Amino acid sequence: MGLLGKLLKKPDQPQALKVPPCSHRILLSRWDNVEDMGHEDRVTGYKCETCGEMFTAEAGRELMSIA
């Protein structure tokens, strides 16, 4: 940073908050057909309730097995 930048920099600037990565612990099941709802073996994907990220059925099952 040059001299002008140092002179014009505000000392009270807040630091950016460090947000920890989502742990994806609350996954909502998703099905393609209404008839399949409630059958865990027919789940087509999962959605993280916390951050909204979508996962394939395989990836969602893997995340749930880690917990």
C-alpha positions in Angstrom: 0.0 0.0 0.0 1.3 3.4 -0.9 1.6 6.4 1.3 -1.6 7.9 0.1 -3.5 4.7 0.8 -2.1 4.6 4.3 -3.2 8.2 4.9 -6.7 7.7 3.6 -7.3 4.3 5.3 -9.9 4.5 8.0 -8.7 2.8 11.2 -12.2 1.9 12.4 -13.1 -0.3 9.4 -14.7 -3.5 10.7 -13.1 -6.8 9.8 -15.0 -9.3 7.7 -16.7 -11.9 9.8 -15.3 -15.4 9.5 -18.2 -17.8 9.0 -17.4 -21.4 9.6 -18.3 -23.8 6.8 -21.6 -25.5 7.0 -21.6 -29.0 8.5 -24.7 -30.1 6.5 -26.2 -31.8 9.5 -29.9 -31.2 8.7 -30.6 -32.8 5.3 -34.1 -32.8 3.8 -35.1 -35.7 1.6 -36.3 -35.0 -2.0 -38.3 -37.3 -4.3 -39.1 -36.9 -8.0 -42.5 -38.6 -7.7 -45.3 -38.2 -5.1 -45.7 -41.9 -4.9 -42.1 -42.3 -3.8 -42.4 -40.0 -0.8 -41.6 -41.7 2.5 -39.5 -44.4 0.9 -35.9 -43.7 1.8 -34.6 -46.1 -0.9 -36.3 -43.9 -3.5 -34.9 -40.6 -2.4 -33.4 -38.7 -5.4 -31.5 -36.0 -3.5 -31.1 -34.0 -0.4 -31.1 -30.3 0.5 -29.2 -28.9 3.5 -31.7 -26.9 5.5 -29.0 -24.6 6.9 -27.2 -23.4 3.8 -29.5 -24.6 1.0 -26.9 -26.7 -0.9 -28.3 -29.6 -2.9 -26.8 -33.1 -2.8 -27.3 -36.3 -4.9 -28.9 -39.2 -3.1 -25.5 -40.9 -2.8 -23.7 -37.9 -1.5 -26.5 -37.2 1.0 -26.4 -40.7 2.4 -22.7 -40.4 2.8 -23.0 -37.2 4.7 -25.6 -38.7 7.0 -23.4 -41.8 7.7 -20.6 -39.5 8.9 -22.8 -38.0 11.6 
